[in-house]
Amino acid sequence: MSAPVHRVAVVTGGSAGIGLAICEQLLRDGCEVVSLARRPCPVEHPKLHSLEVDLTDRAATAQAAADADDVHGASLSRRHRESLDLNF
């Protein structure tokens, strides 16, 4: 028997609109979710952690990526960190 898969999703813009809908669906699918947005995510769920960050601020984004590493066992790979850096 294989070990259960621990899926962690990092969603930008998770406080409203499409980002919020994505957070809700990922939670229904059983994922741990880290929401990165300027406002807190309005959803309350034990598998959701909302980080307030302005993604246009490089230093704040780097700190949010580091914080996400500590949340629910999330670990952002170097490739994902670079993607956050590139997608300004």
Secondary structure as UniProt FT lines:
FT   STRAND          8..12
FT   TURN            13..15
FT   HELIX           17..28
FT   TURN            29..30
FT   STRAND          32..37
FT   TURN            46..47
FT   STRAND          48..52
FT   TURN            55..56
FT   HELIX           58..70
FT   TURN            72..73
FT   HELIX           78..86
//
